[in-house]
Amino acid sequence: MCREEIQTLETEKDLWSRITVVTNRKLAIRPFLDQMEILCKKGPERILLREKDLDLPEYEKLAEEVKEICDRYQVPFYCHTYPEASVKTGARGLQLPLPVFLETGRQGLDQKIILGCSVHSVREAREAETLGADYVIAGHIYATDCKKGLPPRGLEFLEEICRSVSLPVYAIGGIRLDREQIEKTLAAGARGVCVMSGAMTCES
């Protein structure tokens, strides 16, 4: 895809196939598992269970419940932070913050597990690539309440990340369920986008 052109997502299916749903059950407008089912019906690229306030046993229990829904709709399920949970649940992938990735690497993980890393600079993206990450999530791209007071890094930052590594890059931060915004983000070189608040609060 040429970065100078806006990529057209012609159908709703095209749009959702580029969206990683990042969870935050505290933002869900209906019972969390009900919201997961509604989202899985849309066919997102993946569901990434990111519930940082849960300890490992609580997280594993929720992961098993969410993965069962994902499996029903053939949506790839990814864990966040906890390698143990990804192994126990048979998750397709695992997303790690860079400091955790630096500490653990792929230790104890099946080589089939797709390993992603969260990065906030070109240096971090290159480091994640060197360490063997399969993709990176870079942010935050747009202004977001999750990073109140911190200016967004913007599309130029995203373009620089995409030029600097050969890995797929996913954009995060302030991304809405908005076709025009997502198309512009993809045109900057991103493989896809990550949506949290919009996914947790969408009505249908």
C-alpha positions, 0 to 999 in steps of 0.5 A, a space after each residue: 500500500 502506498 503511504 501517500 494514498 488513503 486506503 478505502 475500506 469499502 465494506 463494514 467487513 473490510 473495516 472490522 478486519 483491520 481492527 484489534 479490539 482492546 478490552 477494558 471491561 470497566 468501560 463496557 456499556 453492557 455485561 462484558 461478555 455480552 459486549 464481547 459477543 457483539 464485537 466478535 460477530 463483527 469479525 475483528 482482526 483479534 480480541 486482545 484481553 487487556 485487563 491490567 487490574 486482574 491478578 493471574 487467577 482472575 485473568 485466566 478465568 476471564 480469558 477462558 470465558 472470552 476465548 470461548 466466545 472468540 472460538 465460537 466466531 473464529 476470532 483470534 484471541 490474544 492475552 496481554 501481560 500474562 504468558 501463563 494465561 496464553 499457554 493455559 488458554 491456548 491463545 493465538 497470541 500474547 501482547 507484552 509491554 517492552 519491559 516485560 518482553 525484555 525480561 521474559 522473551 519467548 521463555 516458556 512460550 510455544 513457537 506458534 504463539 504470535 508475540 506482540 510488543 507495545 512500543 513508544 519510540 523508534 528505538 523501542 520498535 527496533 529493539 522489539 524487532 531484534 528481540 523477535 517480536 512478530 508485530 508491534 503496537 505503537 502509540 499513542 497516535 491521537 489524543 485520548 482520555 487514557 493519556 490525559 495531558 500527554 500530547 499525541 505522537 501523531 501520524 508522522 510518528 507512526 510513519 517513522 515507526 513503519 519505515 524503521 521496522 519490517 514488522 507489522 505495526 498497529 496504531 493505538 491511542 484515540 482511534 475511534 470507530 470512524 472509517 475516515 480516521 482509520 483509513 488515514 491511519 492505515 495510509 500512514 503505513 499501519 497494518 491495522 488499528 487498536 480500538 478500546 473505548 469505542 469498542 467497549 461503548 458501541 451500541 451494536 
